[in-house]
Amino acid sequence: MSNAHPTPPRIFDETRARALLAAACRAAELPEPAGARLLALGENAVLDLGDPAVVVKIGRGPEVAGRAGRELAVAHWLAGQGVPAPRPYRPEPRTVEGHPVTFWHRLPVAVRPAKSADLAPLLRALHRLPAPPFALGRRDLLAPVDRWLASAEGHLDPADTAFLRARRTEYAAALAELTPALPPGVIHGDALPRNVHLGPDGPVLLDLETVADDLREHDLVVLALSQDRYGVPAEEYAAFTAAYGWDVREWPGFAVLRGARETASACWVAQQAPGNPAAGAEFARRVGSLREGATEVRWYPF
């Protein structure tokens, strides 16, 4: 019997993302990205090449490859529906060492940071759309939980991961029993002001990889949770609900959907824990507050 141990997954950090970016640019016949600027590092690394005016998104691994292709399809479809969205620079995703890579035209410089009220009209427009001519799938918040936790194995307290897996099972069952107040349909899936770019021509809806066909309440619970956990001021949340025309907190299913999203958000931070002590501390903060039912404990974004 072999005593060899399985090779641990490579940490997806900025160094790894830049190495993949260089290979992706060579494959796409784009200039070497010596001065590329890192814009975000989460489920994707997002980098601005500078010249040419291209933004590149690199997925964490093969498991998100389907989302990359769907995001491109959604962007093309939204353009035809009059909903402002980023324009793909390449029509198809590429794969570099198992990581899906997509290329996008860089947007003009923002005139100011987007606010909650800037998000509401985009959601209203999105929620009025018919189904696209391709399958979107459901917004399964809890499906990636095992992947996120497994990616940080050895960096987390096993009791915390067991707690979150049990909580995932509980909320998955509760979600299946929800009765929506709004007609289900096209949703964004991660509806936050950070996913709105406010350029000189108006707001643009970003990060389309979680666009789905599901309960519209998914898009509304995000900001309610942001007020509770991330410090969004009450007046901003009030402006959002006034602009959208409804407050999801009035819905009997709110607590279930909020709890499911909290569970997913705690698990999402886990994948950042390897090599990032601040993420490990934030993970512990989130799990501790969930264990204690402390809904007032502040969380911090990653």
C-alpha positions in Angstrom: 0.0 0.0 0.0 1.4 3.4 -0.9 2.1 5.9 1.9 1.9 8.8 -0.5 -0.4 11.6 0.6 -2.7 13.4 -1.8 -1.3 16.7 -3.0 -3.1 19.6 -1.3 -4.9 22.0 -3.5 -2.9 25.1 -4.5 -3.7 28.3 -2.7 -5.6 30.7 -5.0 -4.0 33.9 -4.0 -2.7 37.0 -5.9 0.6 35.3 -6.9 -1.3 32.3 -8.3 -3.8 34.6 -10.1 -1.1 36.6 -11.7 0.7 33.5 -13.0 -2.6 32.3 -14.5 -3.2 35.8 -16.0 0.1 35.7 -17.8 -0.7 32.4 -19.3 -4.2 33.5 -20.2 -3.0 36.6 -22.0 -0.5 34.6 -24.0 -3.2 32.2 -25.1 -5.5 35.1 -26.0 -2.7 37.0 -27.9 -2.9 39.9 -25.5 0.2 41.8 -24.3 2.1 40.6 -21.2 0.2 42.0 -18.2 3.1 43.4 -16.3 1.2 46.3 -14.8 -2.2 44.6 -14.2 -4.1 45.9 -11.2 -5.9 43.4 -8.9 -9.5 44.6 -8.5 -10.9 41.8 -6.4 -10.0 38.3 -5.1 -12.9 36.1 -4.1 -14.6 33.4 -6.2 -12.7 35.0 -9.0 -9.5 37.1 -9.3 -10.4 40.2 -11.3 -7.6 42.1 -12.8 -7.4 45.2 -15.0 -4.8 45.0 -17.7 -4.6 48.7 -18.1 -3.6 48.7 -21.8 -5.5 47.3 -23.6 -8.7 48.4 -21.7 -9.6 44.8 -20.7 -10.6 43.3 -17.4 -9.9 39.6 -16.9 -11.8 37.3 -14.5 -10.1 34.1 -13.4 -12.2 31.5 -11.6 -10.8 29.6 -8.6 -11.0 26.2 -10.3 -12.8 23.9 -12.7 -15.9 23.7 -10.5 -16.9 27.2 -11.5 -16.3 26.7 -15.2 -20.0 26.5 -16.1 -20.6 29.8 -14.4 -18.0 31.5 -16.6 -19.8 30.5 -19.8 -23.2 31.4 -18.4 -22.0 34.8 -17.4 -21.0 35.6 -20.9 -24.3 34.4 -22.3 -26.2 36.5 -19.7 -24.2 39.6 -20.6 -25.1 39.2 -24.3 -28.7 38.6 -23.5 -29.0 41.6 -21.1 -27.5 43.8 -23.8 -30.4 42.9 -26.0 -32.9 43.5 -23.2 -31.8 47.0 -22.5 -30.3 46.2 -19.0 -26.8 47.8 -18.8 -24.2 45.2 -18.3 -20.4 44.7 -19.0 -19.5 43.8 -22.6 -17.5 40.7 -23.2 -14.1 41.3 -24.9 -13.9 37.6 -26.0 -17.2 35.7 -26.8 -16.1 32.4 -25.1 -14.3 31.5 -21.9 -10.8 30.1 -22.0 -9.4 27.5 -19.6 -5.9 27.9 -18.1 -4.6 25.0 -15.9 -8.2 24.1 -15.1 -9.2 27.7 -14.3 -12.0 29.4 -16.4 -10.9 32.8 -17.7 -13.2 35.5 -19.3 -12.2 38.8 -20.8 -14.3 42.0 -20.6 -14.2 45.5 -21.9 -13.2 47.8 -19.1 -15.9 50.2 -18.0 -15.4 54.0 -17.9 -14.2 55.4 -14.6 -17.0 55.6 -12.0 -18.4 59.0 -11.2 -19.0 57.9 -7.6 -19.5 54.7 -5.6 -22.9 53.1 -6.1 -25.4 53.4 -3.3 -28.3 51.1 -2.4 -30.8 53.3 -4.3 -28.7 52.9 -7.5 -29.2 49.1 -7.3 -33.0 49.1 -6.9 -33.9 50.3 -10.5 -31.6 47.7 -12.0 -33.3 45.0 -10.0 -36.7 46.3 -11.0 -35.7 46.1 -14.7 -34.1 42.7 -14.2 -37.1 41.3 -12.4 -39.5 42.4 -15.2 -37.6 40.4 -17.8 -38.9 37.1 -19.3 -36.8 34.0 -19.1 -33.8 34.0 -21.5 -33.5 31.5 -24.4 -31.1 29.4 -22.4 -31.3 27.6 -19.0 -30.3 29.7 -16.0 -30.8 27.2 -13.2 -31.7 27.9 -9.6 -29.9 30.1 -7.1 -28.7 27.3 -4.8 -27.0 29.4 -2.1 -25.9 26.3 -0.1 -24.6 24.1 -2.9 -20.9 25.3 -2.7 -20.7 24.9 1.1 -18.8 21.6 1.0 -16.4 23.0 -1.6 -15.7 26.1 0.4 -15.1 24.3 3.6 -13.0 21.6 2.0 -10.7 24.2 0.4 -9.7 25.3 3.9 -9.3 21.9 5.5 -6.6 22.0 8.1 -7.1 25.7 8.6 -10.4 25.6 10.4 -11.7 24.1 13.7 -13.4 20.8 12.7 -16.2 21.6 15.1 -17.0 24.8 13.2 -17.2 23.0 9.9 -19.4 20.3 11.4 -21.7 23.0 12.8 -21.9 24.7 9.4 -22.6 21.5 7.5 -25.5 20.7 9.9 -26.8 24.2 9.6 -26.6 23.9 5.8 -28.7 20.8 5.8 -31.3 22.4 8.1 -31.7 25.5 6.0 -31.7 23.6 2.7 -34.8 21.7 3.9 -36.4 25.0 5.1 -35.7 26.8 1.8 -37.6 24.0 -0.1 -40.7 24.8 1.8 -40.8 28.6 1.2 -43.8 30.3 -0.4 -42.7 33.4 -2.3 -44.6 36.7 -2.1 -43.3 37.8 -5.5 -43.6 35.9 -8.8 -40.4 33.9 -9.3 -38.2 34.6 -12.3 -34.8 36.1 -13.4 -32.7 37.3 -10.5 -29.1 38.6 -10.1 -28.3 36.4 -7.1 -25.8 38.6 -5.4 -27.5 42.0 -5.4 -25.2 44.4 -3.6 -24.2 48.0 -4.4 -20.6 46.8 -4.9 -22.0 44.9 -8.0 -23.1 48.2 -9.6 -20.8 50.4 -11.5 -22.0 54.0 -11.7 -20.4 55.4 -14.8 -21.0 58.6 -16.8 -23.8 56.9 -18.7 -25.6 55.6 -15.6 -25.5 52.4 -13.5 -24.2 49.1 -14.9 -25.0 45.7 -13.3 -21.8 43.7 -12.7 -20.9 40.1 -11.7 -23.6 38.2 -13.6 -22.4 34.7 -12.8 -25.0 34.1 -10.2 -27.9 35.2 -12.4 -30.6 32.6 -11.9 -34.3 31.7 -12.3 -35.6 31.6 -8.7 -37.3 33.6 -5.9 -37.1 37.3 -6.5 -36.7 37.6 -2.7 -33.1 36.3 -3.1 -32.2 39.7 -4.5 -33.9 41.7 -1.7 -32.7 39.7 1.3 -29.1 40.5 0.5 -29.3 44.2 1.4 -31.4 43.5 4.4 -28.7 41.2 5.7 -26.1 43.9 4.8 -27.9 46.3 7.1 -27.9 43.8 9.9 -24.4 42.4 9.5 -22.2 44.8 7.4 -23.3 48.2 8.7 -25.4 49.5 5.8 -27.1 52.6 7.3 -30.9 52.3 8.0 -31.5 55.3 5.7 -29.8 53.6 2.8 -31.8 50.5 3.3 -35.0 52.6 3.5 -34.0 54.3 0.2 -33.5 51.0 -1.4 -36.9 49.6 -0.4 -38.6 52.8 -1.4 -37.0 52.7 -4.8 -37.8 49.0 -5.3 -41.3 49.3 -3.9 -41.3 46.6 -1.3 -39.5 45.5 1.9 -38.6 41.8 2.0 -38.7 42.0 5.8 -42.5 42.0 5.5 -42.4 38.4 4.0 -42.9 35.5 6.4 -40.0 33.6 4.7 -37.5 36.3 5.4 -35.8 34.7 8.4 -35.3 31.4 6.6 -33.7 33.1 3.5 -31.6 35.4 5.7 -30.4 32.4 7.7 -29.5 30.4 4.6 -27.5 33.4 3.2 -25.7 33.9 6.5 -24.7 30.2 6.4 -23.4 30.6 2.9 -21.6 33.8 3.7 -19.8 32.3 6.7 -18.7 29.3 4.6 -17.6 31.5 1.7 -15.0 33.2 3.9 -13.4 29.8 4.7 -11.8 29.5 1.3 -9.8 32.7 2.0 -8.5 31.4 5.3 -5.4 29.5 3.9 -2.7 32.1 3.8 -4.9 34.9 5.1 -5.1 35.1 8.9 -7.6 38.0 8.7 -10.0 35.8 6.8 -9.6 33.0 9.4 -10.4 35.5 12.1 -13.5 36.7 10.2 -14.6 33.1 9.7 -14.4 32.5 13.4 -16.3 35.7 14.1 -19.1 34.7 11.8 -19.4 31.1 13.1 -19.3 32.3 16.7 -22.2 34.7 16.1 -24.2 32.1 14.3 -23.7 29.6 17.2 -24.8 32.2 19.7 -27.7 33.5 17.6 -26.1 36.9 18.0 -27.7 38.7 15.0 -26.3 42.1 16.0 -22.6 41.0 15.7 -20.9 43.0 12.9 -19.3 41.1 10.0 -16.7 42.5 7.7 -16.5 42.0 4.0 -13.8 40.1 2.1 
